[in-house]
Amino acid sequence: MGKTKRLYTFLPRLLALMATVAAAAVMATSHQTTEVFGISIEAKYTHTPSFKYFVVANGIASVYSLLVLFLPPESLLWRLVVAIDVVITMLLTSSTSAALAIAYVGKKGNSHAGWQPICGQVPKYCHHVSGALAAGFVGVLIYGLLVLSSIQNFLNPLLLQKS
């Protein structure tokens, strides 16, 4: 891999690392306690399984991104990276979608189920969750682009080789 190609691989992976670390860190620090009618309400990401899944998935993607940054350019493992990129992209997509669904219910409620919105009572918590979801979407987009780039760079030469 040439220096220019290596740079085009390194920068998006660094951005993906930063986005997934930010998403996990912001979600993991989201908490707020408030009182409503004399009742103490605590909102934490650990109270919601989909938010925990979001943190774990972004943590896995972060560790993977960090490891791939140190992969030597001439390594044959780059072909495996293409497959793992797809898995990580799907993991991030599913965790972000699950967290977004719960965040929507927290913000808007669900009148059919009798669930009231909570963002009016814990706005700081909701803003943290929104920031984490925004960083998560950036991570998903970057990983989607990385998958396309990986396919172009590492699989295309395999398809064009003559036997």
GIZIHU-V239027 format. One record per backbone hydrogen bond with DSSP energy under -0.5 kcal/mol. NH is the residue of the N-H (numbers start at 1). CO is the residue of the C=O. If there is no record, write none. Layout:
nh: {NH & NH}
co: {CO & CO}
This chain:
nh: {6 & 7 & 8 & 9 & 10 & 11 & 13 & 14 & 15 & 16 & 17 & 18 & 19 & 20 & 21 & 22 & 23 & 24 & 25 & 26 & 27 & 28 & 29 & 30 & 31 & 32 & 34 & 36 & 39 & 40 & 41 & 43 & 43 & 44 & 45 & 47 & 48 & 51 & 52 & 53 & 54 & 55 & 56 & 57 & 58 & 59 & 60 & 61 & 62 & 63 & 64 & 65 & 66 & 67 & 68 & 69 & 70 & 70 & 71 & 75 & 78 & 79 & 80 & 81 & 82 & 83 & 84 & 85 & 86 & 87 & 88 & 89 & 90 & 91 & 92 & 93 & 94 & 95 & 96 & 97 & 98 & 99 & 100 & 101 & 102 & 103 & 104 & 105 & 106 & 107 & 108 & 109 & 109 & 110 & 113 & 114 & 115 & 116 & 118 & 119 & 121 & 122 & 126 & 127 & 128 & 129 & 130 & 131 & 132 & 133 & 134 & 135 & 136 & 137 & 138 & 139 & 140 & 141 & 142 & 143 & 144 & 145 & 146 & 147 & 148 & 149 & 150 & 151 & 152 & 153 & 154 & 155 & 155 & 156 & 158 & 159 & 160 & 161}
co: {2 & 3 & 4 & 5 & 6 & 7 & 9 & 10 & 11 & 12 & 13 & 14 & 15 & 16 & 17 & 18 & 19 & 20 & 21 & 22 & 23 & 24 & 25 & 27 & 29 & 43 & 41 & 39 & 36 & 38 & 34 & 32 & 41 & 42 & 30 & 44 & 45 & 48 & 48 & 49 & 50 & 51 & 52 & 53 & 54 & 55 & 56 & 57 & 58 & 59 & 60 & 61 & 62 & 63 & 64 & 65 & 66 & 67 & 68 & 72 & 75 & 76 & 77 & 77 & 78 & 79 & 80 & 81 & 82 & 83 & 84 & 85 & 86 & 87 & 88 & 89 & 90 & 91 & 92 & 93 & 94 & 95 & 96 & 97 & 98 & 99 & 100 & 101 & 102 & 103 & 104 & 104 & 105 & 115 & 110 & 110 & 110 & 114 & 106 & 106 & 118 & 118 & 122 & 123 & 124 & 125 & 126 & 127 & 128 & 129 & 130 & 131 & 132 & 133 & 134 & 135 & 136 & 137 & 138 & 139 & 140 & 141 & 142 & 143 & 144 & 145 & 146 & 147 & 148 & 149 & 150 & 150 & 151 & 151 & 155 & 155 & 156 & 157}
